[in-house]
Amino acid sequence: MVSAAQRHDIFQAIADPTRRKILRMLADKELPVTVISNHFPMSRTAVSKHLRILSESKLVSLEKVGREKRYKLQPEALLELKQWLSFYEQFWDNKITKLKHLVEEDENSDGNPRLFNEDHEV
């Protein structure tokens, strides 16, 4: 059994581009490790390690069908990530609102949009 110190959280799991690609693949359907590993230039053992990390973080589940292990995305686990990111949306929204205001201000001044100079920070 894996100790709590060895478990990976969702942020560690999505930090790796290979694991993000695996999650995208599993968004459409459940797949066995053999099919998943065919999409990567690494051994099946290496892909299995990525899948174990995704499983530990509850992003994927494993189901045995005969001799085959199939992996399936568990999208409800992404809720933690969504909640964390939602806090930071205020900063993105603020920048977009400021950019919109600056563009509208420039267009209203002479009727033609112009490029920003150093006076306008976004």
Disulfide bonds with the S-S distance in Angstrom:
none
